[in-house]
């Protein structure tokens, strides 16, 4: 990717059915935290949400590298 590429990241989470799989109990109730312009800001948001739900072992938050879906070849062009 070129230096002018955006490195978008999605932060979201929800309650898992069990601790072994990334399968959500209620997908329609996912918490979409937001889309962030870089990993650093996404990680900060993820960390805040993860720490605020530490008492619920089934609650998990994830960071998705959206830029990898938009540009899977890394050539700066839409996939």
N, CA, C and O atoms as a GROMACS GRO file, in nm:
protein
  316
    1UNK      N    1   0.083  -0.118   0.000
    1UNK     CA    2   0.000   0.000   0.000
    1UNK      C    3   0.088   0.125   0.000
    1UNK      O    4   0.194   0.127   0.061
    2UNK      N    5   0.042   0.224  -0.067
    2UNK     CA    6   0.118   0.348  -0.070
    2UNK      C    7   0.095   0.426   0.059
    2UNK      O    8   0.001   0.398   0.134
    3UNK      N    9   0.181   0.525   0.083
    3UNK     CA   10   0.173   0.602   0.207
    3UNK      C   11   0.046   0.684   0.220
    3UNK      O   12   0.008   0.722   0.331
    4UNK      N   13  -0.021   0.714   0.106
    4UNK     CA   14  -0.142   0.794   0.114
    4UNK      C   15  -0.267   0.707   0.130
    4UNK      O   16  -0.379   0.760   0.130
    5UNK      N   17  -0.251   0.577   0.145
    5UNK     CA   18  -0.364   0.488   0.167
    5UNK      C   19  -0.421   0.507   0.306
    5UNK      O   20  -0.350   0.541   0.400
    6UNK      N   21  -0.550   0.485   0.317
    6UNK     CA   22  -0.615   0.486   0.448
    6UNK      C   23  -0.608   0.345   0.506
    6UNK      O   24  -0.628   0.247   0.435
    7UNK      N   25  -0.581   0.337   0.632
    7UNK     CA   26  -0.574   0.208   0.700
    7UNK      C   27  -0.692   0.198   0.796
    7UNK      O   28  -0.675   0.205   0.918
    8UNK      N   29  -0.811   0.182   0.741
    8UNK     CA   30  -0.933   0.182   0.819
    8UNK      C   31  -0.948   0.055   0.901
    8UNK      O   32  -0.914  -0.055   0.856
    9UNK      N   33  -0.999   0.072   1.023
    9UNK     CA   34  -1.021  -0.040   1.114
    9UNK      C   35  -1.159  -0.028   1.178
    9UNK      O   36  -1.200   0.081   1.219
   10UNK      N   37  -1.229  -0.139   1.186
   10UNK     CA   38  -1.361  -0.148   1.249
   10UNK      C   39  -1.344  -0.211   1.387
   10UNK      O   40  -1.275  -0.312   1.401
   11UNK      N   41  -1.406  -0.153   1.487
   11UNK     CA   42  -1.407  -0.211   1.622
   11UNK      C   43  -1.552  -0.246   1.655
   11UNK      O   44  -1.641  -0.162   1.647
   12UNK      N   45  -1.575  -0.371   1.691
   12UNK     CA   46  -1.709  -0.416   1.726
   12UNK      C   47  -1.699  -0.530   1.826
   12UNK      O   48  -1.592  -0.588   1.846
   13UNK      N   49  -1.811  -0.562   1.889
   13UNK     CA   50  -1.810  -0.672   1.984
   13UNK      C   51  -1.950  -0.717   2.017
   13UNK      O   52  -2.049  -0.660   1.973
   14UNK      N   53  -1.955  -0.822   2.097
   14UNK     CA   54  -2.081  -0.877   2.140
   14UNK      C   55  -2.058  -0.997   2.230
   14UNK      O   56  -1.944  -1.036   2.256
   15UNK      N   57  -2.167  -1.052   2.275
   15UNK     CA   58  -2.158  -1.167   2.365
   15UNK      C   59  -2.147  -1.296   2.284
   15UNK      O   60  -2.227  -1.321   2.194
   16UNK      N   61  -2.046  -1.377   2.316
   16UNK     CA   62  -2.023  -1.503   2.247
   16UNK      C   63  -2.112  -1.614   2.304
   16UNK      O   64  -2.148  -1.611   2.421
   17UNK      N   65  -2.145  -1.711   2.219
   17UNK     CA   66  -2.223  -1.826   2.264
   17UNK      C   67  -2.142  -1.910   2.362
   17UNK      O   68  -2.196  -1.959   2.462
   18UNK      N   69  -2.011  -1.927   2.335
   18UNK     CA   70  -1.922  -2.000   2.424
   18UNK      C   71  -1.782  -1.942   2.407
   18UNK      O   72  -1.758  -1.863   2.315
   19UNK      N   73  -1.692  -1.981   2.492
   19UNK     CA   74  -1.558  -1.922   2.491
   19UNK      C   75  -1.463  -1.985   2.390
   19UNK      O   76  -1.352  -1.936   2.372
   20UNK      N   77  -1.506  -2.092   2.323
   20UNK     CA   78  -1.419  -2.159   2.227
   20UNK      C   79  -1.434  -2.108   2.084
   20UNK      O   80  -1.344  -2.125   2.002
   21UNK      N   81  -1.547  -2.046   2.053
   21UNK     CA   82  -1.576  -2.004   1.916
   21UNK      C   83  -1.608  -1.855   1.909
   21UNK      O   84  -1.654  -1.795   2.006
   22UNK      N   85  -1.582  -1.796   1.793
   22UNK     CA   86  -1.618  -1.656   1.769
   22UNK      C   87  -1.756  -1.653   1.705
   22UNK      O   88  -1.773  -1.602   1.594
   23UNK      N   89  -1.853  -1.708   1.776
   23UNK     CA   90  -1.992  -1.710   1.730
   23UNK      C   91  -2.074  -1.632   1.831
   23UNK      O   92  -2.074  -1.662   1.950
   24UNK      N   93  -2.143  -1.530   1.781
   24UNK     CA   94  -2.214  -1.439   1.871
   24UNK      C   95  -2.351  -1.494   1.909
   24UNK      O   96  -2.422  -1.553   1.828
   25UNK      N   97  -2.386  -1.472   2.035
   25UNK     CA   98  -2.514  -1.516   2.090
   25UNK      C   99  -2.630  -1.443   2.021
   25UNK      O  100  -2.730  -1.505   1.984
   26UNK      N  101  -2.617  -1.312   2.004
   26UNK     CA  102  -2.721  -1.228   1.943
   26UNK      C  103  -2.657  -1.136   1.839
   26UNK      O  104  -2.630  -1.020   1.871
   27UNK      N  105  -2.632  -1.183   1.718
   27UNK     CA  106  -2.566  -1.100   1.617
   27UNK      C  107  -2.637  -0.968   1.589
   27UNK      O  108  -2.574  -0.869   1.553
   28UNK      N  109  -2.770  -0.967   1.605
   28UNK     CA  110  -2.845  -0.844   1.580
   28UNK      C  111  -2.821  -0.738   1.689
   28UNK      O  112  -2.861  -0.623   1.673
   29UNK      N  113  -2.756  -0.777   1.796
   29UNK     CA  114  -2.728  -0.684   1.905
   29UNK      C  115  -2.579  -0.649   1.916
   29UNK      O  116  -2.535  -0.603   2.021
   30UNK      N  117  -2.502  -0.670   1.810
   30UNK     CA  118  -2.359  -0.638   1.813
   30UNK      C  119  -2.339  -0.490   1.844
   30UNK      O  120  -2.415  -0.404   1.799
   31UNK      N  121  -2.237  -0.463   1.919
   31UNK     CA  122  -2.200  -0.326   1.953
   31UNK      C  123  -2.097  -0.278   1.851
   31UNK      O  124  -1.981  -0.319   1.855
   32UNK      N  125  -2.140  -0.192   1.759
   32UNK     CA  126  -2.049  -0.136   1.660
   32UNK      C  127  -1.988  -0.010   1.722
   32UNK      O  128  -2.054   0.094   1.730
   33UNK      N  129  -1.864  -0.021   1.764
   33UNK     CA  130  -1.797   0.090   1.832
   33UNK      C  131  -1.766   0.201   1.732
   33UNK      O  132  -1.788   0.318   1.760
   34UNK      N  133  -1.714   0.163   1.614
   34UNK     CA  134  -1.687   0.262   1.511
   34UNK      C  135  -1.579   0.218   1.415
   34UNK      O  136  -1.519   0.112   1.428
   35UNK      N  137  -1.557   0.306   1.316
   35UNK     CA  138  -1.451   0.287   1.218
   35UNK      C  139  -1.346   0.393   1.244
   35UNK      O  140  -1.377   0.511   1.261
   36UNK      N  141  -1.220   0.349   1.248
   36UNK     CA  142  -1.110   0.437   1.288
   36UNK      C  143  -1.006   0.447   1.176
   36UNK      O  144  -0.988   0.352   1.099
   37UNK      N  145  -0.938   0.560   1.167
   37UNK     CA  146  -0.846   0.585   1.055
   37UNK      C  147  -0.712   0.514   1.065
   37UNK      O  148  -0.635   0.512   0.968
   38UNK      N  149  -0.682   0.455   1.180
   38UNK     CA  150  -0.554   0.386   1.196
   38UNK      C  151  -0.565   0.285   1.310
   38UNK      O  152  -0.660   0.288   1.388
   39UNK      N  153  -0.468   0.196   1.317
   39UNK     CA  154  -0.472   0.090   1.417
   39UNK      C  155  -0.461   0.146   1.558
   39UNK      O  156  -0.528   0.096   1.649
   40UNK      N  157  -0.380   0.246   1.577
   40UNK     CA  158  -0.359   0.302   1.711
   40UNK      C  159  -0.490   0.352   1.773
   40UNK      O  160  -0.518   0.322   1.889
   41UNK      N  161  -0.568   0.425   1.696
   41UNK     CA  162  -0.694   0.475   1.750
   41UNK      C  163  -0.796   0.363   1.767
   41UNK      O  164  -0.877   0.365   1.860
   42UNK      N  165  -0.793   0.264   1.677
   42UNK     CA  166  -0.882   0.149   1.690
   42UNK      C  167  -0.848   0.068   1.815
   42UNK      O  168  -0.936   0.024   1.888
   43UNK      N  169  -0.720   0.051   1.839
   43UNK     CA  170  -0.677  -0.025   1.957
   43UNK      C  171  -0.718   0.046   2.086
   43UNK      O  172  -0.757  -0.019   2.182
   44UNK      N  173  -0.710   0.176   2.087
   44UNK     CA  174  -0.750   0.254   2.206
   44UNK      C  175  -0.900   0.233   2.233
   44UNK      O  176  -0.939   0.211   2.348
   45UNK      N  177  -0.982   0.239   2.128
   45UNK     CA  178  -1.125   0.217   2.144
   45UNK      C  179  -1.154   0.073   2.187
   45UNK      O  180  -1.236   0.049   2.275
   46UNK      N  181  -1.086  -0.022   2.123
   46UNK     CA  182  -1.102  -0.164   2.157
   46UNK      C  183  -1.068  -0.188   2.304
   46UNK      O  184  -1.142  -0.255   2.377
   47UNK      N  185  -0.954  -0.134   2.347
   47UNK     CA  186  -0.908  -0.154   2.484
   47UNK      C  187  -1.010  -0.098   2.586
   47UNK      O  188  -1.038  -0.161   2.687
   48UNK      N  189  -1.062   0.020   2.556
   48UNK     CA  190  -1.162   0.080   2.645
   48UNK      C  191  -1.287  -0.005   2.658
   48UNK      O  192  -1.337  -0.026   2.768
   49UNK      N  193  -1.337  -0.055   2.545
   49UNK     CA  194  -1.456  -0.140   2.548
   49UNK      C  195  -1.428  -0.273   2.615
   49UNK      O  196  -1.508  -0.320   2.696
   50UNK      N  197  -1.316  -0.334   2.583
   50UNK     CA  198  -1.280  -0.462   2.642
   50UNK      C  199  -1.267  -0.451   2.794
   50UNK      O  200  -1.314  -0.538   2.867
   51UNK      N  201  -1.205  -0.346   2.839
   51UNK     CA  202  -1.186  -0.327   2.984
   51UNK      C  203  -1.319  -0.296   3.054
   51UNK      O  204  -1.337  -0.333   3.170
   52UNK      N  205  -1.411  -0.230   2.984
   52UNK     CA  206  -1.539  -0.197   3.048
   52UNK      C  207  -1.631  -0.318   3.060
   52UNK      O  208  -1.730  -0.313   3.133
   53UNK      N  209  -1.600  -0.427   2.990
   53UNK     CA  210  -1.683  -0.547   2.996
   53UNK      C  211  -1.608  -0.666   3.057
   53UNK      O  212  -1.646  -0.781   3.036
   54UNK      N  213  -1.502  -0.638   3.130
   54UNK     CA  214  -1.417  -0.744   3.184
   54UNK      C  215  -1.493  -0.839   3.277
   54UNK      O  216  -1.451  -0.953   3.293
   55UNK      N  217  -1.601  -0.796   3.337
   55UNK     CA  218  -1.678  -0.881   3.428
   55UNK      C  219  -1.763  -0.985   3.356
   55UNK      O  220  -1.813  -1.078   3.419
   56UNK      N  221  -1.780  -0.971   3.225
   56UNK     CA  222  -1.857  -1.066   3.146
   56UNK      C  223  -1.760  -1.144   3.056
   56UNK      O  224  -1.716  -1.093   2.954
   57UNK      N  225  -1.728  -1.266   3.096
   57UNK     CA  226  -1.629  -1.346   3.023
   57UNK      C  227  -1.671  -1.376   2.879
   57UNK      O  228  -1.585  -1.402   2.795
   58UNK      N  229  -1.799  -1.372   2.850
   58UNK     CA  230  -1.847  -1.403   2.715
   58UNK      C  231  -1.849  -1.281   2.623
   58UNK      O  232  -1.872  -1.295   2.503
   59UNK      N  233  -1.827  -1.164   2.676
   59UNK     CA  234  -1.827  -1.043   2.595
   59UNK      C  235  -1.689  -1.023   2.534
   59UNK      O  236  -1.589  -1.021   2.605
   60UNK      N  237  -1.684  -1.009   2.402
   60UNK     CA  238  -1.557  -0.992   2.332
   60UNK      C  239  -1.567  -0.880   2.229
   60UNK      O  240  -1.670  -0.860   2.165
   61UNK      N  241  -1.459  -0.808   2.216
   61UNK     CA  242  -1.447  -0.702   2.115
   61UNK      C  243  -1.333  -0.738   2.020
   61UNK      O  244  -1.235  -0.801   2.060
   62UNK      N  245  -1.348  -0.696   1.895
   62UNK     CA  246  -1.253  -0.729   1.790
   62UNK      C  247  -1.216  -0.606   1.709
   62UNK      O  248  -1.292  -0.510   1.701
   63UNK      N  249  -1.096  -0.611   1.650
   63UNK     CA  250  -1.053  -0.510   1.554
   63UNK      C  251  -1.044  -0.579   1.418
   63UNK      O  252  -0.975  -0.680   1.403
   64UNK      N  253  -1.115  -0.525   1.320
   64UNK     CA  254  -1.112  -0.578   1.183
   64UNK      C  255  -1.035  -0.480   1.096
   64UNK      O  256  -1.064  -0.360   1.096
   65UNK      N  257  -0.938  -0.530   1.024
   65UNK     CA  258  -0.856  -0.448   0.935
   65UNK      C  259  -0.932  -0.428   0.804
   65UNK      O  260  -0.913  -0.505   0.709
   66UNK      N  261  -1.017  -0.327   0.798
   66UNK     CA  262  -1.100  -0.305   0.679
   66UNK      C  263  -1.017  -0.279   0.554
   66UNK      O  264  -1.056  -0.317   0.444
   67UNK      N  265  -0.902  -0.215   0.572
   67UNK     CA  266  -0.819  -0.184   0.456
   67UNK      C  267  -0.774  -0.311   0.385
   67UNK      O  268  -0.748  -0.308   0.264
   68UNK      N  269  -0.765  -0.421   0.455
   68UNK     CA  270  -0.726  -0.549   0.392
   68UNK      C  271  -0.838  -0.605   0.306
   68UNK      O  272  -0.813  -0.676   0.209
   69UNK      N  273  -0.963  -0.574   0.342
   69UNK     CA  274  -1.076  -0.618   0.261
   69UNK      C  275  -1.093  -0.528   0.139
   69UNK      O  276  -1.130  -0.575   0.031
   70UNK      N  277  -1.067  -0.400   0.156
   70UNK     CA  278  -1.082  -0.305   0.046
   70UNK      C  279  -0.970  -0.319  -0.057
   70UNK      O  280  -0.991  -0.296  -0.176
   71UNK      N  281  -0.852  -0.357  -0.010
   71UNK     CA  282  -0.735  -0.369  -0.098
   71UNK      C  283  -0.659  -0.498  -0.064
   71UNK      O  284  -0.549  -0.492  -0.010
   72UNK      N  285  -0.717  -0.613  -0.096
   72UNK     CA  286  -0.656  -0.740  -0.056
   72UNK      C  287  -0.519  -0.766  -0.118
   72UNK      O  288  -0.439  -0.839  -0.060
   73UNK      N  289  -0.491  -0.708  -0.233
   73UNK     CA  290  -0.362  -0.728  -0.298
   73UNK      C  291  -0.255  -0.631  -0.248
   73UNK      O  292  -0.137  -0.650  -0.275
   74UNK      N  293  -0.297  -0.528  -0.176
   74UNK     CA  294  -0.201  -0.429  -0.126
   74UNK      C  295  -0.144  -0.342  -0.235
   74UNK      O  296  -0.036  -0.284  -0.218
   75UNK      N  297  -0.214  -0.331  -0.347
   75UNK     CA  298  -0.162  -0.251  -0.458
   75UNK      C  299  -0.222  -0.110  -0.467
   75UNK      O  300  -0.196  -0.036  -0.562
   76UNK      N  301  -0.301  -0.074  -0.366
   76UNK     CA  302  -0.362   0.059  -0.364
   76UNK      C  303  -0.486   0.072  -0.448
   76UNK      O  304  -0.538   0.182  -0.465
   77UNK      N  305  -0.536  -0.040  -0.503
   77UNK     CA  306  -0.656  -0.040  -0.585
   77UNK      C  307  -0.764  -0.124  -0.518
   77UNK      O  308  -0.735  -0.219  -0.446
   78UNK      N  309  -0.888  -0.088  -0.543
   78UNK     CA  310  -0.999  -0.164  -0.486
   78UNK      C  311  -0.992  -0.309  -0.528
   78UNK      O  312  -0.960  -0.341  -0.643
   79UNK      N  313  -1.024  -0.399  -0.432
   79UNK     CA  314  -1.018  -0.543  -0.455
   79UNK      C  315  -1.113  -0.585  -0.560
   79UNK      O  316  -1.121  -0.703  -0.592
   0.00000   0.00000   0.00000
